């Protein structure tokens, strides 16, 4: 008598297919987790840049002479530091407008957090 045709998968084929499926799911899970961590870092960097720009804008509207160095901590957990130094622009000493090199550094409260630095050359009118 002829043997009946076998249809379906064997246990080994099903086990191998499940193992491949599990590896693919694990790889996708790891990739999505990495993308989430990267997006958090990008978001933190953008927030730090916005905060640094805000500090620089506050400095621009405050009257000169500016303090050589100031620092502080925001209520949102950002540590910041502003450094101001004279910038030699080669102008006449009698000119009341002076150039200053300004560096604003911002970092998160966390240990090992990356620091964002914003540098600018600002003009300020000083007493003649």
C-alpha positions in Angstrom: 0.0 0.0 0.0 1.2 3.4 -0.8 2.2 5.7 2.0 0.0 8.8 2.7 1.6 12.2 1.9 2.8 14.0 4.9 1.7 17.6 5.2 2.7 20.2 7.8 6.0 20.9 9.6 8.1 18.7 11.8 8.9 19.7 15.3 12.5 20.6 14.4 11.3 23.0 11.7 8.9 24.7 14.0 11.6 25.0 16.7 14.1 26.5 14.3 11.5 29.0 13.0 10.6 30.1 16.5 14.3 30.5 17.4 14.9 32.7 14.3 11.7 34.7 15.2 12.9 35.2 18.8 16.3 36.5 17.5 14.7 38.9 15.2 12.4 40.2 17.9 15.3 40.6 20.3 17.3 42.6 17.7 14.4 44.9 17.0 13.8 45.4 20.7 17.4 46.4 21.2 17.3 48.7 18.2 14.2 50.5 19.5 15.7 50.9 22.9 18.9 52.4 21.4 16.8 54.8 19.3 15.0 55.9 22.5 18.2 56.6 24.3 19.6 58.6 21.4 16.4 60.7 21.1 16.7 61.5 24.9 20.3 62.7 24.4 19.2 64.8 21.4 16.3 66.3 23.4 18.6 67.1 26.4 21.2 68.7 24.0 18.5 70.9 22.4 17.1 71.9 25.8 20.7 72.8 26.9 21.3 74.9 23.8 18.0 76.8 24.3 18.9 77.4 27.9 22.4 78.7 26.9 20.8 81.0 24.3 18.5 82.3 26.9 21.4 83.0 29.2 23.2 84.8 26.4 20.2 86.9 25.6 19.9 87.9 29.3 23.6 89.0 29.2 23.0 91.0 26.1 20.3 93.1 27.7 22.1 93.6 31.0 24.3 96.8 31.3 28.0 96.5 30.9 30.5 96.0 32.5 29.7 92.3 32.9 31.2 90.1 35.6 34.2 88.0 34.4 32.6 84.8 35.5 29.1 83.8 36.9 27.5 80.5 37.5 24.4 79.0 39.0 21.8 76.3 38.9 18.3 76.5 37.4 15.2 75.1 38.9 15.1 72.6 36.1 18.4 71.0 37.1 20.7 72.8 34.7 24.2 73.9 35.9 25.5 76.9 34.0 28.5 79.1 33.8 29.2 82.3 31.9 32.8 83.5 31.2 33.4 87.0 29.8 36.8 88.2 28.7 37.9 91.2 26.7 38.2 90.5 23.0 41.0 92.3 21.1 39.2 93.7 18.0 42.0 96.1 17.2 39.8 99.2 17.6 40.7 102.6 18.9 41.1 102.7 22.7 38.9 105.9 22.8 36.0 104.0 21.2 33.3 103.4 23.9 32.2 100.2 22.2 34.3 97.2 23.4 34.2 93.6 22.2 33.9 90.7 24.7 34.3 87.0 24.1 31.5 85.3 25.9 31.3 81.5 26.6 28.1 80.0 28.2 28.4 76.4 29.4 25.4 74.3 30.4 25.1 70.8 31.7 22.6 68.6 33.3 22.6 67.7 37.0 23.5 64.1 36.4 27.0 62.7 36.9 28.9 62.4 33.6 26.4 64.6 31.8 27.6 66.2 28.6 28.3 69.9 28.6 27.1 72.2 25.9 29.1 75.4 25.2 27.9 78.4 23.3 30.5 81.0 22.3 29.9 84.5 21.1 31.6 87.9 20.6 29.4 90.6 22.0 29.7 94.4 21.8 29.0 96.6 24.8 29.2 100.3 25.4 31.5 101.1 28.3 32.1 104.4 30.0 34.5 106.7 28.1 
